[in-house]
Amino acid sequence: MSLIEPLLSELERESATTRRVFERVPADKFGWKPHPKAKSLGQLAAHIALVPRAISEILKNDVHEMAPPPTPELQSREQLLALFDESLAAAKQNLAAFSDDQMNATWSLVIGGKTIFAMPRAAVVRTIILNHLYHHRGQLTTYLRFLDVPVPAVFGPSADENPFM
């Protein structure tokens, strides 16, 4: 089995959960923020939707000079779901193209000419695509709770949904 196969399998499984969370996001609340310093609901959802494609694209090079990616302004839940589907499809295609040698090769993130971190590309997929996605998905479920939107089960039951009953 190649190094990328289990990571792609996890991305595929978790994308179904992320989609369930996205299906609960109320478009009429896209501008809502839990705090002035926080991203809006729409900005956070768009960021999550873009992570798979954006990170898989920058992994094509061995070094990436960080620049804040533009976040699209979403108008509907359908637009959010389409953005996520497109991002996921691009990520799967991009990641599947990496050989084990490329997955083991060092990848570096640079800001202003300074290396922020360098690690094997496989570790970047784990931490910056998958773990990063889970972190923000957790934030999004908290936003839903604040808005009194029923929170779907993610890693086991939520207070609103129990897939085991």
Backbone as numpy.savetxt, mean C-alpha at the origin, in Angstrom:
# Nx Ny Nz CAx CAy CAz Cx Cy Cz
11.48 -22.54 -5.62 10.63 -21.37 -5.62 11.53 -20.13 -5.62
11.16 -19.15 -6.42 11.93 -17.92 -6.48 11.67 -17.08 -5.23
12.55 -16.13 -4.97 12.40 -15.26 -3.80 11.14 -14.41 -3.85
10.73 -14.01 -5.05 9.59 -13.10 -5.16 8.25 -13.82 -5.05
8.20 -15.10 -5.33 6.92 -15.81 -5.34 6.15 -15.74 -4.03
6.76 -16.00 -2.87 5.96 -15.89 -1.64 5.52 -14.45 -1.33
6.33 -13.49 -1.73 5.95 -12.08 -1.52 4.77 -11.71 -2.41
4.79 -12.18 -3.66 3.67 -11.92 -4.56 2.40 -12.62 -4.07
2.56 -13.82 -3.53 1.42 -14.55 -2.99 0.81 -13.79 -1.82
1.64 -13.26 -0.94 1.15 -12.48 0.19 0.46 -11.20 -0.30
1.06 -10.53 -1.26 0.46 -9.32 -1.81 -0.93 -9.63 -2.38
-1.05 -10.74 -3.07 -2.33 -11.15 -3.65 -3.37 -11.40 -2.54
-2.99 -12.16 -1.52 -3.93 -12.47 -0.42 -4.35 -11.19 0.30
-3.39 -10.34 0.63 -3.69 -9.14 1.39 -4.43 -8.09 0.58
-4.31 -8.16 -0.74 -5.02 -7.18 -1.57 -6.54 -7.36 -1.43
-6.99 -8.58 -1.20 -8.42 -8.80 -1.00 -8.90 -8.10 0.27
-8.09 -8.16 1.32 -8.43 -7.48 2.57 -8.42 -5.97 2.38
-7.40 -5.47 1.70 -7.31 -4.03 1.44 -8.52 -3.57 0.63
-8.92 -4.36 -0.34 -10.10 -4.02 -1.15 -11.35 -3.95 -0.27
-11.51 -4.88 0.67 -12.67 -4.84 1.58 -12.67 -3.55 2.40
-11.50 -3.12 2.84 -11.42 -1.86 3.58 -11.80 -0.70 2.65
-11.25 -0.69 1.44 -11.56 0.38 0.48 -13.06 0.44 0.17
-13.72 -0.71 0.13 -15.15 -0.74 -0.18 -15.99 -0.06 0.89
-15.42 0.17 2.06 -16.14 0.84 3.15 -15.86 2.34 3.18
-14.89 2.81 2.44 -14.48 4.22 2.51 -15.57 5.10 1.89
-16.17 6.00 2.69 -17.23 6.86 2.16 -16.65 8.04 1.35
-16.99 8.08 0.08 -16.46 9.13 -0.80 -16.85 10.52 -0.33
-18.00 10.65 0.31 -18.42 11.97 0.76 -17.60 12.47 1.95
-16.69 11.62 2.45 -15.82 12.00 3.57 -14.36 12.05 3.16
-14.05 12.03 1.86 -12.66 12.02 1.40 -11.85 13.18 1.97
-12.48 14.30 2.24 -11.75 15.46 2.76 -11.57 15.46 4.27
-12.18 14.50 4.98 -12.13 14.46 6.44 -10.74 14.10 6.95
-10.31 14.77 8.03 -9.04 14.50 8.69 -9.28 14.32 10.18
-8.62 13.34 10.80 -8.78 13.17 12.25 -7.99 14.21 13.05
-7.06 14.87 12.38 -6.19 15.85 13.03 -5.64 16.77 11.94
-5.35 18.04 12.25 -4.83 18.95 11.23 -3.53 18.47 10.56
-2.70 17.71 11.28 -1.45 17.23 10.71 -1.61 15.96 9.87
-2.77 15.34 9.95 -3.01 14.06 9.28 -3.38 14.25 7.82
-3.16 13.20 7.04 -3.67 13.16 5.67 -5.19 13.07 5.75
-5.86 13.55 4.72 -7.30 13.38 4.66 -7.61 11.91 4.35
-8.83 11.52 4.57 -9.26 10.15 4.26 -8.96 9.81 2.80
-9.28 10.71 1.89 -9.02 10.47 0.46 -7.54 10.39 0.15
-6.74 11.26 0.77 -5.29 11.23 0.53 -4.68 9.93 1.04
-5.10 9.49 2.23 -4.57 8.25 2.79 -4.97 7.06 1.93
-6.22 7.00 1.53 -6.68 5.90 0.69 -5.93 5.88 -0.64
-5.74 7.03 -1.26 -5.01 7.10 -2.53 -3.56 6.65 -2.34
-2.95 7.07 -1.24 -1.57 6.67 -0.95 -1.47 5.15 -0.87
-2.37 4.53 -0.13 -2.38 3.07 0.01 -2.56 2.42 -1.35
-3.48 2.94 -2.14 -3.75 2.36 -3.46 -2.53 2.43 -4.37
-1.74 3.47 -4.22 -0.58 3.67 -5.11 0.69 2.95 -4.66
0.77 2.55 -3.40 2.01 1.96 -2.88 2.52 0.80 -3.72
1.71 -0.20 -4.06 2.28 -1.34 -4.80 2.96 -0.94 -6.12
2.28 -0.14 -6.92 2.87 0.27 -8.20 4.07 1.18 -8.00
3.91 2.17 -7.16 4.97 3.18 -6.99 6.27 2.53 -6.52
6.20 1.69 -5.52 7.41 1.08 -4.99 7.98 0.08 -5.98
7.12 -0.71 -6.61 7.64 -1.68 -7.58 8.30 -0.99 -8.77
7.84 0.19 -9.12 8.46 0.96 -10.22 9.85 1.46 -9.82
9.96 2.01 -8.61 11.26 2.57 -8.21 12.28 1.48 -7.93
11.82 0.25 -7.71 12.75 -0.87 -7.49 13.46 -1.30 -8.77
13.01 -0.82 -9.90 13.64 -1.19 -11.17 15.07 -0.68 -11.25
15.37 0.39 -10.53 16.74 0.92 -10.48 17.36 0.53 -9.15
18.68 0.52 -9.08 19.37 0.13 -7.84 19.39 1.24 -6.80
19.18 2.48 -7.25 19.18 3.63 -6.36 17.99 4.50 -6.73
17.31 5.03 -5.71 16.19 5.93 -5.97 16.39 7.21 -5.18
16.36 8.34 -5.89 16.42 9.66 -5.26 14.97 10.03 -4.92
14.69 10.14 -3.63 13.33 10.37 -3.14 12.80 11.73 -3.54
11.60 11.71 -4.06 10.83 12.92 -4.34 9.40 12.57 -3.97
8.68 13.45 -3.30 7.31 13.10 -2.91 6.46 12.83 -4.14
5.83 11.64 -4.18 4.98 11.34 -5.34 3.69 12.14 -5.27
3.17 12.52 -6.40 1.89 13.23 -6.39 0.77 12.28 -5.97
-0.17 12.79 -5.19 -1.32 11.99 -4.77 -2.53 12.49 -5.54
-3.16 11.61 -6.31 -4.33 12.06 -7.07 -5.49 12.43 -6.16
-6.28 13.34 -6.59 -7.49 13.73 -5.86 -8.62 12.83 -6.35
-9.08 11.97 -5.48 -10.13 11.01 -5.84 -11.51 11.66 -5.73
-12.42 11.21 -6.59 -13.77 11.74 -6.58 -14.81 10.70 -6.16
-14.43 9.40 -6.23 -15.40 8.36 -5.93 -14.70 7.11 -5.41
-15.47 6.27 -4.74 -14.95 4.99 -4.27 -14.55 4.12 -5.47
-15.34 4.19 -6.53 -15.03 3.41 -7.73 -13.68 3.81 -8.31
-13.39 5.10 -8.28 -12.09 5.59 -8.75 -10.97 5.05 -7.86
-11.19 5.01 -6.55 -10.21 4.45 -5.62 -9.96 2.98 -5.92
-11.02 2.21 -6.09 -10.87 0.78 -6.37 -10.17 0.54 -7.70
-10.48 1.33 -8.70 -9.82 1.19 -10.00 -8.34 1.53 -9.89
-8.01 2.57 -9.14 -6.62 2.96 -8.93 -5.86 1.83 -8.24
-6.46 1.22 -7.24 -5.83 0.11 -6.54 -5.65 -1.08 -7.46
-6.67 -1.43 -8.24 -6.57 -2.56 -9.16 -5.45 -2.35 -10.17
-5.35 -1.15 -10.71 -4.29 -0.84 -11.68 -2.92 -0.91 -11.02
-2.82 -0.38 -9.82 -1.56 -0.38 -9.08 -1.12 -1.81 -8.77
-2.05 -2.62 -8.33 -1.76 -4.01 -7.99 -1.32 -4.79 -9.22
-2.00 -4.62 -10.33 -1.63 -5.32 -11.56 -0.23 -4.92 -12.02
0.08 -3.63 -11.97 1.41 -3.16 -12.36 2.48 -3.71 -11.42
2.19 -3.73 -10.12 3.15 -4.24 -9.14 3.45 -5.71 -9.39
2.42 -6.50 -9.62 2.62 -7.93 -9.87 3.50 -8.14 -11.09
3.23 -7.39 -12.14 4.03 -7.51 -13.36 5.47 -7.07 -13.12
5.65 -5.94 -12.46 6.99 -5.42 -12.18 7.78 -6.38 -11.31
7.16 -6.84 -10.23 7.86 -7.69 -9.26 8.16 -9.07 -9.83
7.26 -9.61 -10.63 7.47 -10.95 -11.20 8.68 -10.98 -12.13
9.08 -9.84 -12.64 10.21 -9.77 -13.58 11.57 -9.87 -12.89
11.62 -9.73 -11.56 12.90 -9.75 -10.86 13.42 -11.17 -10.68
14.68 -11.34 -10.99 15.36 -12.62 -10.75 15.77 -12.68 -9.28
16.16 -13.87 -8.84 16.66 -13.99 -7.47 17.89 -13.13 -7.25
18.75 -13.05 -8.26 19.94 -12.19 -8.12 19.53 -10.73 -7.91
18.54 -10.27 -8.66 18.06 -8.90 -8.48 17.39 -8.70 -7.12
16.69 -9.71 -6.64 16.03 -9.62 -5.33 17.06 -9.58 -4.20
18.20 -10.22 -4.40 19.27 -10.22 -3.39 20.17 -8.99 -3.50
20.11 -8.29 -4.63 20.98 -7.13 -4.83 20.56 -5.97 -3.93
21.53 -5.17 -3.55 21.26 -4.02 -2.67 20.56 -2.91 -3.44
19.54 -2.36 -2.81 18.79 -1.23 -3.33 18.92 -0.11 -2.31
19.04 1.12 -2.78 19.27 2.26 -1.88 18.25 3.37 -2.11
17.83 3.97 -1.01 16.99 5.16 -1.04 17.88 6.33 -0.67
17.85 7.37 -1.51 18.70 8.54 -1.33 17.82 9.78 -1.28
18.13 10.67 -0.35 17.44 11.97 -0.28 18.50 13.05 -0.22
18.45 13.95 -1.18 19.42 15.05 -1.22 20.86 14.56 -1.27
21.10 13.47 -1.97 22.45 12.92 -2.11 22.90 12.07 -0.93
22.09 11.97 0.13 22.45 11.19 1.32 21.68 9.87 1.30
22.40 8.75 1.46 21.75 7.45 1.51 21.00 7.30 2.83
19.71 7.09 2.75 18.86 6.93 3.92 18.91 5.48 4.39
18.82 4.56 3.47 19.01 3.15 3.78 19.37 2.39 2.52
20.00 1.24 2.73 20.35 0.33 1.65 20.10 -1.08 2.16
19.38 -1.86 1.39 19.07 -3.23 1.79 18.76 -4.06 0.55
18.75 -5.38 0.70 18.38 -6.20 -0.46 16.98 -5.83 -0.95
16.82 -5.91 -2.25 15.54 -5.56 -2.87 14.39 -6.37 -2.25
14.62 -7.64 -1.92 13.58 -8.47 -1.31 13.13 -7.87 0.02
14.06 -7.31 0.79 13.71 -6.68 2.06 12.90 -5.41 1.83
13.16 -4.73 0.74 12.38 -3.53 0.42 10.94 -3.92 0.09
10.77 -5.00 -0.65 9.41 -5.47 -0.96 8.68 -5.78 0.35
9.35 -6.48 1.26 8.73 -6.85 2.54 8.39 -5.61 3.37
9.33 -4.70 3.54 9.12 -3.58 4.46 8.40 -2.40 3.83
8.77 -2.03 2.62 8.24 -0.79 2.05 6.99 -1.02 1.21
6.81 -2.20 0.66 5.53 -2.47 -0.01 4.57 -3.10 0.99
4.89 -4.27 1.49 3.93 -5.01 2.31 3.71 -4.38 3.69
4.73 -4.26 4.50 4.53 -3.71 5.85 4.01 -2.27 5.81
4.51 -1.49 4.88 4.06 -0.10 4.71 2.57 -0.07 4.38
2.16 -0.96 3.50 0.76 -1.07 3.12 -0.11 -1.44 4.32
0.34 -2.40 5.12 -0.43 -2.84 6.29 -0.53 -1.71 7.31
0.56 -1.01 7.51 0.57 0.12 8.46 -0.51 1.14 8.09
-0.50 1.56 6.84 -1.46 2.58 6.42 -2.88 2.03 6.35
-3.02 0.75 6.03 -4.36 0.15 6.03 -4.92 0.19 7.45
-4.07 -0.06 8.44 -4.50 0.05 9.84 -4.94 1.46 10.19
-4.20 2.44 9.71 -4.60 3.84 9.92 -5.98 4.08 9.30
-6.18 3.55 8.11 -7.45 3.77 7.40 -8.61 3.16 8.18
-8.41 1.98 8.78 -9.49 1.39 9.56 -9.80 2.26 10.79
-8.79 2.91 11.34 -9.02 3.82 12.46 -9.84 5.02 12.00
-9.53 5.54 10.82 -10.33 6.63 10.27 -11.80 6.18 10.15
-12.00 4.96 9.63 -13.36 4.46 9.48 -14.08 4.41 10.83
-13.37 3.94 11.86 -13.97 3.87 13.19 -14.39 5.26 13.67
-13.50 6.26 13.49 -13.83 7.63 13.89 -15.07 8.14 13.16
-15.27 7.70 11.93 -16.40 8.15 11.12 -17.64 7.28 11.33
-17.55 6.33 12.26 -18.65 5.42 12.57 -19.06 4.56 11.37
-18.05 4.19 10.58 -18.25 3.28 9.46 -17.88 1.89 9.97
-18.71 0.87 9.74 -18.37 -0.48 10.19 -17.01 -0.92 9.63
-16.15 -1.39 10.52 -14.79 -1.78 10.14 -14.78 -3.26 9.77
-14.28 -3.59 8.58 -14.24 -5.00 8.20 -13.17 -5.76 8.99
-13.33 -7.07 9.05 -12.31 -7.92 9.65 -11.04 -7.80 8.80
-9.91 -7.69 9.46 -8.64 -7.60 8.76 -7.79 -8.81 9.13
-7.22 -8.82 10.32 -6.49 -9.98 10.82 -7.32 -10.58 11.95
-8.42 -11.18 11.62 -9.35 -11.67 12.62 -10.54 -10.72 12.72
-11.43 -10.99 13.65 -12.67 -10.21 13.76 -12.42 -8.75 14.12
-13.35 -7.90 13.71 -13.39 -6.51 14.18 -14.60 -6.42 15.11
-14.81 -5.27 15.71 -15.99 -5.09 16.56 -17.28 -5.12 15.73
-17.15 -5.01 14.40 -18.31 -4.95 13.52 -18.51 -6.19 12.67
-17.49 -7.02 12.55 -17.56 -8.14 11.61 -16.72 -9.31 12.15
-17.34 -10.48 12.19 -16.63 -11.67 12.63 -16.80 -12.75 11.57
-15.75 -12.97 10.77 -15.86 -13.97 9.69 -15.92 -15.41 10.20
-15.69 -15.60 11.49 -15.66 -16.94 12.06 -16.99 -17.39 12.62
-17.96 -16.51 12.63 -19.27 -16.84 13.20 -20.30 -16.99 12.10
